[in-house]
Amino acid sequence: MKTVCPNCHHKYEIPEDYVGEILCENYKHKFSANKTKFCQNCEEANPADAPHCYRCSHLFQFSETDLEQESAPRENANAQYDKGMMYYKTRNYKKACEWFLNAAALEHEEAFSWYLKALEMGEKEAFNCYLKAAETGDVDAQEALGNMYYFGEGVEEDCHKAFNWYLKAAKKGNTGAQKNLGDMYRFKDQNYPKAFDWYLKAAELENANAQEALGHMYYYGEGVEQDHQEAFDWYLKAAESGNTNAQETLGDMYYFGEGVKQDCQKASNWYLKSAELGNIFAQEKLGDMYYNGKDLKQNHEKALDWYLKAAELGNADAQKKLGDMYYHGEGVEQNYLKAFHWYLIVAKQGHDVDAQKKLGAMYYNGEFVKQDYQKAFNWYLEAAELGDTDAKHVIGNMYYHGKGVEINHNKAVEWYTKTSDEEYFEVQKKTKGFSLIT
């Protein structure tokens, strides 16, 4: 659901059941979260209690329901969908994809299915073009055709045909194809000697991705004797050519002193190079260094900035850390709404028990969301099913006391007894007088 600041009219996404105030990022003041209504005349978002649109002065009528007020963005979605159809019919599939995707983001019901159709048609058209060029000996087209067969883009996936097209291009010196052949030997066949040979051909021709792959093989001893010094040298070549993974790995090697003398300053320099090029793991590691203040001067504001960059690009660990910083007000004003937002993103990915338990606790205690024992139970259950002991105890207690679920002492015992042996004595005290029914 959306809400809007009554002063600057900036829009904010909030959970449907959020209660409390929001800090406006522009005016730095707090306002109560209310549902937004959209002007039917100019489509502008307004506070739910606005008597008229602040932009065009259109008067809101009592008869205008939420559904009617939200028709404007849906009409906007229809317009974007229509543009997508126009480009689709003129066979400009790239543009069609862009407009269909925009419409889908605005929840147009048919847009995403048409986006997939346009994507498929675009890939088929590209495949036919590359095939004609490849058959005339164009090495770049041969490599591209290998990619399309390998990933099943515009044609049915066929690793054998992908290999053959890569081989044609690789024999003519195409370093991308050489590197891809190395990948196929390494990951498909686990034939490390042949993988190494193809990587080496490409690496000696300055292919940074192949250089990084060679560094990896030396680092882990895949098909060669493990040698961190040799790994460092290949990672360095790749890093100096702009390979962000190699830059991040160099940061790790300097940080831990592997293959090189430990130097945390140089580690942070390589993390910074990688992070500035968008590497989400280097961004998180820089955030860690600023947050902990062990290797760099502690700076929670900078930590927050790097976590935010990584989080927005999908790094789940950074998303969780960002939630923690907003929750505790570290490096930023305490903001439970943003904490909830990031915890929810992480928890929905299904593998971070801490985020799931945080959401469970917020719903259980009614902490800036409406108290909801059932939602609390569901989040704790997800964490418990991933093996978290604390969550198992909470689920046992909720069954025992009937919070968010009907009282069921047998289920309570079942969850209590899933805890570790060290906690068994406490379990017995909690479950005295009850027994499992099998």
matplotlib code that plots the C-alpha trace (Angstrom):
import matplotlib.pyplot as plt

x = [0.0, 1.1, 1.0, 2.0, 3.5, 0.9, 3.5, 5.9, 3.6, 6.5, 5.1, 6.1, 5.5, 4.3, 3.0, -0.8, -1.1, 1.5, 0.5, 2.4, 4.3, 6.7, 9.7, 9.6, 13.0, 12.5, 11.0, 12.5, 9.2, 6.9, 3.4, 0.7, 0.6, -2.7, -3.8, -3.1, -5.9, -5.2, -6.7, -8.9, -8.2, -4.3, -3.3, -1.4, -1.1, -2.8, -3.2, -6.3, -8.0, -7.3, -10.5, -9.1, -6.1, -3.1, -2.0, -5.1, -7.6, -10.0, -12.5, -12.7, -16.3, -17.6, -18.7, -15.2, -14.1, -10.6, -11.1, -12.1, -9.3, -6.7, -8.0, -5.5, -2.4, -4.3, -5.1, -1.5, -0.7, -3.1, -1.3, 2.1, 0.6, -0.8, 2.6, 4.1, 1.5, 2.3, 6.0, 5.2, 3.1, 5.9, 8.4, 10.4, 10.6, 13.2, 11.0, 7.9, 9.7, 10.4, 6.8, 5.3, 7.6, 6.6, 2.9, 3.5, 5.2, 2.0, 0.1, -1.4, -2.9, -1.7, 1.5, 3.9, 2.7, 3.2, 6.6, 7.6, 6.2, 8.1, 11.3, 11.0, 10.3, 13.3, 15.5, 14.3, 15.0, 18.4, 19.2, 18.4, 20.6, 23.5, 23.1, 23.4, 26.6, 28.1, 27.7, 29.8, 32.6, 31.9, 33.7, 31.7, 28.5, 29.8, 30.4, 27.0, 25.3, 27.2, 25.8, 22.2, 22.4, 24.0, 21.3, 18.4, 17.8, 15.7, 16.4, 16.1, 19.0, 21.7, 25.1, 26.6, 25.8, 27.0, 30.3, 30.7, 30.1, 32.4, 35.1, 34.8, 35.2, 37.9, 40.2, 40.1, 41.3, 38.0, 38.9, 35.3, 34.7, 37.9, 36.9, 33.4, 35.0, 37.0, 33.8, 32.2, 35.1, 35.4, 31.7, 30.0, 32.7, 35.0, 37.8, 40.2, 43.3, 41.4, 39.6, 43.0, 44.4, 41.5, 41.6, 45.3, 44.9, 42.3, 44.2, 47.4, 45.3, 44.3, 40.8, 40.2, 37.4, 39.8, 42.5, 40.1, 39.2, 42.8, 43.3, 40.4, 41.8, 45.2, 43.5, 41.5, 43.9, 41.5, 43.5, 46.7, 48.7, 47.2, 49.3, 48.0, 50.9, 50.1, 46.4, 47.2, 49.2, 46.3, 43.7, 45.9, 46.0, 42.3, 41.6, 43.8, 41.7, 38.5, 37.2, 35.2, 35.2, 39.0, 39.2, 37.0, 39.0, 42.2, 40.7, 40.0, 43.6, 45.1, 42.6, 43.5, 47.2, 46.8, 49.5, 50.5, 51.4, 48.4, 47.4, 43.9, 44.4, 45.1, 42.2, 39.9, 41.3, 40.5, 37.1, 36.4, 37.4, 35.1, 32.3, 32.3, 31.9, 28.8, 30.1, 27.5, 29.8, 32.6, 30.0, 28.9, 32.5, 33.3, 30.1, 31.4, 34.8, 33.2, 30.6, 33.1, 35.8, 38.5, 40.3, 39.0, 37.9, 34.4, 31.7, 28.2, 27.0, 29.4, 28.5, 24.9, 25.6, 27.5, 24.9, 22.2, 24.0, 24.4, 20.9, 19.3, 21.2, 19.9, 22.5, 20.4, 23.1, 23.4, 19.6, 19.5, 22.3, 20.5, 17.3, 19.3, 20.8, 17.4, 15.9, 18.6, 19.2, 22.9, 24.3, 20.7, 17.7, 15.8, 13.1, 11.1, 9.2, 12.4, 13.7, 10.4, 10.8, 14.2, 13.5, 10.5, 12.5, 15.1, 12.6, 10.6, 13.7, 13.3, 16.7, 17.4, 16.0, 17.1, 15.0, 12.1, 12.3, 12.5, 9.3, 7.7, 8.7, 7.4, 4.0, 3.9, 4.6, 2.7, 5.9, 4.9, 2.6, -0.8, -0.3, -1.1, -0.3, -1.1, 1.4, 3.9, 3.3, 3.8, 7.2, 8.4, 7.3, 9.4, 12.4, 11.7, 11.4, 14.9, 16.2, 16.3, 16.1, 14.8, 12.0, 11.1, 10.7, 8.4, 6.3, 6.0, 4.9, 2.4, 0.8, 0.9, -0.8, -2.9, -1.5, -2.0, -3.1, -5.5, -4.2, -2.6, -0.4, 0.7, 2.0, 3.7, 5.5, 6.4, 8.1, 9.8, 11.3, 12.8, 15.3, 18.8, 19.6, 21.2, 17.8, 15.9, 15.7, 14.0, 11.7, 10.6, 9.7, 7.6, 5.8, 5.2, 2.0, 1.7, 2.9, 3.2, 0.3, 1.6]
y = [0.0, 3.6, 6.7, 10.2, 13.1, 15.8, 18.6, 17.5, 14.8, 12.3, 8.7, 5.9, 2.2, 0.8, -2.6, -2.9, -3.3, -0.7, 1.6, 4.6, 7.5, 7.9, 10.2, 12.3, 12.2, 15.7, 17.7, 15.7, 15.6, 12.8, 12.2, 9.5, 6.7, 6.7, 5.1, 7.2, 8.2, 9.0, 11.9, 10.8, 14.0, 14.2, 10.8, 12.5, 10.8, 12.6, 11.9, 9.8, 12.7, 15.4, 17.2, 18.0, 17.2, 19.5, 19.6, 20.3, 21.2, 18.4, 17.9, 14.4, 13.1, 11.0, 8.4, 8.0, 4.6, 3.4, 1.3, 4.4, 6.5, 3.9, 3.7, 6.2, 4.1, 1.2, 3.4, 4.3, 0.6, 0.1, 2.9, 1.3, -2.1, -0.5, 0.9, -2.6, -4.0, -1.4, -2.2, -6.0, -5.7, -3.8, -6.5, -4.2, -6.8, -5.0, -1.9, -4.1, -5.9, -2.6, -1.3, -4.7, -4.8, -1.3, -2.3, -5.5, -3.5, -1.5, -4.8, -5.1, -8.6, -9.6, -7.6, -10.1, -12.9, -10.6, -9.6, -13.3, -13.7, -10.6, -11.8, -15.2, -13.6, -11.3, -14.2, -16.2, -13.3, -12.7, -16.5, -16.4, -13.4, -14.9, -18.2, -16.6, -14.7, -17.7, -19.9, -17.4, -17.6, -14.7, -15.7, -13.3, -14.7, -18.2, -17.4, -15.7, -18.7, -21.0, -18.9, -19.1, -22.9, -23.1, -21.0, -22.0, -18.5, -18.4, -22.1, -25.3, -25.8, -28.0, -28.1, -30.3, -27.7, -25.0, -26.8, -27.1, -23.4, -22.4, -24.7, -23.1, -19.7, -20.7, -22.2, -18.8, -17.1, -15.8, -15.5, -15.5, -18.8, -20.2, -19.2, -20.7, -24.0, -23.9, -23.5, -26.5, -28.7, -27.5, -27.5, -30.0, -32.7, -31.9, -32.3, -29.8, -30.3, -29.4, -26.6, -25.3, -25.4, -23.4, -20.9, -20.4, -19.8, -17.1, -15.7, -15.2, -13.2, -10.9, -12.3, -11.1, -13.6, -16.5, -15.0, -14.9, -18.6, -19.6, -17.8, -19.8, -23.1, -22.3, -21.1, -24.3, -26.7, -27.7, -29.8, -28.1, -28.1, -25.6, -22.4, -19.2, -17.1, -18.2, -17.6, -14.1, -13.3, -14.4, -12.6, -9.5, -9.6, -10.0, -7.3, -4.8, -5.4, -4.6, -8.0, -7.2, -10.8, -10.8, -7.4, -8.7, -11.9, -9.8, -7.9, -11.2, -12.4, -9.2, -9.2, -12.8, -12.8, -15.6, -15.6, -12.2, -10.3, -9.3, -5.7, -4.5, -1.1, -2.8, -5.1, -2.1, -0.5, -3.6, -3.9, -0.3, -0.8, -3.8, -2.1, 0.9, -1.3, -2.9, -6.0, -6.7, -8.8, -6.2, -3.6, -5.7, -6.3, -2.5, -2.0, -4.5, -2.8, 0.6, -0.9, -2.9, -0.1, -2.8, -2.2, 1.2, 4.0, 3.2, 5.1, 3.8, 6.3, 4.9, 1.3, 2.1, 3.6, 0.4, -1.9, 0.0, -0.3, -4.0, -4.5, -2.7, -5.1, -8.2, -9.1, -10.8, -10.5, -6.7, -6.4, -8.0, -5.8, -2.8, -3.8, -4.1, -0.6, 1.0, -1.0, 0.1, 3.6, 3.0, 5.5, 6.7, 7.9, 4.9, 3.9, 0.8, 1.1, 0.7, -2.0, -3.9, -3.4, -4.9, -7.7, -8.6, -8.7, -11.0, -13.2, -13.9, -15.4, -18.3, -18.8, -16.1, -17.2, -14.0, -11.9, -14.3, -14.1, -10.3, -10.2, -12.7, -10.6, -7.4, -9.0, -10.7, -7.5, -5.2, -3.3, -0.6, -3.1, -4.3, -7.1, -10.3, -13.6, -15.6, -13.8, -14.0, -17.7, -18.1, -16.3, -18.2, -21.4, -20.7, -20.1, -23.2, -25.4, -24.2, -25.6, -22.5, -23.5, -20.2, -20.3, -23.9, -22.8, -19.9, -22.3, -24.6, -21.8, -20.5, -23.9, -24.2, -20.9, -20.8, -17.6, -17.4, -21.0, -23.2, -24.6, -28.0, -29.4, -32.4, -30.1, -28.0, -31.0, -32.0, -28.7, -28.5, -32.0, -30.9, -28.8, -29.9, -32.4, -29.7, -28.0, -31.2, -30.5, -27.1, -28.8, -31.3, -28.5, -26.7, -29.9, -31.5, -33.4, -33.7, -36.5, -37.0, -38.9, -41.1]
z = [0.0, -0.6, 1.6, 0.8, 2.8, 3.2, 2.8, 0.0, -1.5, -1.7, -2.0, 0.3, 0.2, 3.5, 4.8, 4.6, 8.3, 9.3, 12.1, 13.3, 11.9, 8.9, 8.8, 5.6, 3.9, 2.3, 5.2, 8.0, 9.9, 10.9, 9.6, 10.2, 7.7, 5.8, 2.6, -0.5, -3.0, -6.6, -8.5, -11.4, -13.2, -13.2, -11.6, -8.8, -5.4, -2.4, 1.3, 1.9, 3.9, 1.2, 0.2, -3.2, -5.4, -4.4, -8.1, -10.1, -7.4, -8.5, -5.7, -4.3, -4.0, -1.1, -3.7, -5.0, -3.6, -3.2, -6.3, -8.3, -6.8, -7.9, -11.4, -12.7, -12.2, -13.8, -16.8, -17.0, -17.1, -19.9, -21.9, -21.4, -22.4, -25.6, -26.5, -25.9, -28.3, -30.9, -30.9, -30.8, -34.0, -35.7, -34.7, -32.5, -29.7, -27.6, -27.2, -26.7, -23.8, -22.2, -22.3, -21.3, -18.4, -17.3, -17.5, -15.6, -12.8, -12.6, -12.2, -15.7, -15.8, -19.3, -19.6, -18.2, -20.5, -23.5, -22.2, -22.3, -25.8, -27.0, -25.3, -27.0, -30.5, -30.1, -29.2, -32.2, -34.5, -33.0, -33.4, -37.1, -37.6, -35.7, -37.6, -41.0, -39.9, -38.1, -41.2, -43.2, -40.7, -38.4, -35.1, -32.9, -34.3, -33.7, -30.1, -29.7, -31.3, -28.8, -26.0, -27.3, -27.6, -24.2, -22.4, -24.7, -25.9, -29.1, -29.6, -27.6, -25.2, -26.7, -25.0, -27.8, -30.4, -28.1, -27.7, -31.5, -32.1, -29.3, -30.7, -34.2, -32.7, -30.2, -32.9, -34.7, -31.5, -30.0, -26.3, -25.1, -26.8, -25.4, -21.9, -22.4, -23.5, -20.4, -18.4, -20.1, -19.4, -15.9, -14.8, -17.1, -17.4, -14.4, -16.9, -15.2, -17.4, -20.6, -18.8, -17.7, -21.2, -22.7, -19.9, -20.4, -24.1, -23.4, -20.4, -22.4, -24.9, -22.0, -21.4, -17.8, -17.1, -18.1, -15.9, -13.0, -13.7, -13.6, -10.3, -9.0, -10.1, -8.5, -5.3, -4.8, -6.5, -9.3, -11.8, -10.6, -7.4, -5.0, -5.1, -3.5, -4.9, -8.4, -7.8, -6.5, -9.7, -12.0, -9.9, -10.1, -13.9, -14.0, -11.4, -13.2, -16.3, -14.4, -13.4, -10.3, -8.9, -9.1, -7.4, -4.5, -4.2, -4.1, -1.2, 0.6, 0.0, 1.3, 4.2, 5.3, 4.1, 1.5, -1.1, -0.1, 3.1, 5.1, 4.5, 5.5, 3.8, 0.4, 1.1, 1.5, -1.6, -3.8, -2.2, -3.0, -6.7, -6.9, -5.0, -7.2, -10.2, -8.6, -6.9, -4.2, -2.0, -2.0, -1.1, 1.8, 3.0, 2.8, 4.9, 7.4, 7.7, 8.3, 10.7, 12.9, 12.9, 13.2, 10.0, 9.0, 11.1, 12.4, 10.4, 10.6, 8.0, 5.4, 6.5, 5.9, 2.4, 1.3, 2.8, 1.0, -2.4, -1.9, -0.6, -3.5, -5.9, -4.0, -1.4, 1.3, 4.0, 3.4, 3.4, 6.9, 8.2, 6.8, 8.6, 11.8, 11.4, 10.8, 13.7, 16.2, 14.7, 13.8, 11.4, 10.7, 12.6, 14.0, 11.4, 12.2, 8.9, 6.9, 9.2, 8.6, 4.9, 4.7, 7.1, 5.0, 1.8, 3.4, 5.2, 2.0, 0.5, 2.9, 4.4, 7.0, 10.3, 12.1, 9.7, 10.1, 13.9, 13.8, 11.8, 14.1, 17.2, 15.6, 14.9, 18.3, 20.2, 17.9, 17.3, 14.7, 13.0, 14.2, 16.7, 14.9, 16.6, 13.5, 11.4, 14.2, 14.4, 10.6, 10.6, 13.7, 12.1, 9.0, 11.2, 13.3, 10.2, 9.2, 12.5, 14.7, 18.3, 19.6, 17.1, 18.1, 21.7, 20.6, 18.5, 21.4, 23.7, 21.1, 20.9, 24.6, 25.2, 22.1, 20.6, 16.8, 16.8, 18.8, 22.0, 21.4, 24.2, 22.1, 19.4, 22.1, 23.4, 19.9, 19.2, 22.7, 22.1, 18.8, 20.7, 21.6, 24.3, 26.5, 26.7, 27.6, 31.3, 30.7, 28.2, 30.8, 33.2, 30.6, 29.5, 32.9, 32.8, 29.0, 26.8, 23.1, 21.5, 18.7]

ax = plt.figure().add_subplot(projection="3d")
ax.plot(x, y, z, "-o")
ax.set_aspect("equal")
plt.show()
